[in-house]
Amino acid sequence: MDEGWYHKGSFADCTEMIMSGFQSGKQYSFRCRIIGRDNKVGPWSHIVSLMVT
């Protein structure tokens, strides 16, 4: 894992990815990547930043 980034979860598909433990009013940045059935890892996505409400 790159410095400053943390693993928050793994999901079987992208239809419902629920994460908890975030502080309201704080901005977080996210990125994701796919892990194929053969455990080959794809490239990281672009970074998305969101303000938690």
N, C-alpha and C positions, 0 to 999 in steps of 0.2 A: 504494500500500500504506500502510495506517495505521502511524503511528509505533509501534515496538516489536514489530511483526509482520513475519514473513519468509515469503517464498514457498518452500515445501519441495518441491512437486511438483504435476504435473498427471496425471490418470489418465483413461483412456478410459471406465471404469465404476467402480462402487463394490464390486466383488466381491473385489478383491485390491489393496489400497493398501499397498505395502511401502515404508517409509522407514528410512533408516539414519543413523548419525552422532550418535546421542543418547548422553548420558553416563548410565551406570547409577547409580541412587540419586537422580537429579535429577527434579523434577517439571516437566512441560511442559504448556502449554495449546494446544489446537488449535481451529480453526474452519474451516469449508469453505463453499463456495458452488458452484452449478452454472453452467457456461457452456454455453449452448444451441448448437445447430447453426448458428444464425444469429449466433453470437458475442455474444449478449445475455447479460449477467451478472445472476444472481439475487442475492437478499439473503444476507448472511452468516448462518451457522447460530449456534445458541447455542454458547458456549464450553464445551469439555470439557477437564478437566485429568486427566493420567495420570502415575503414578510409573513411571519406566523401571526394569525389573529386569534 
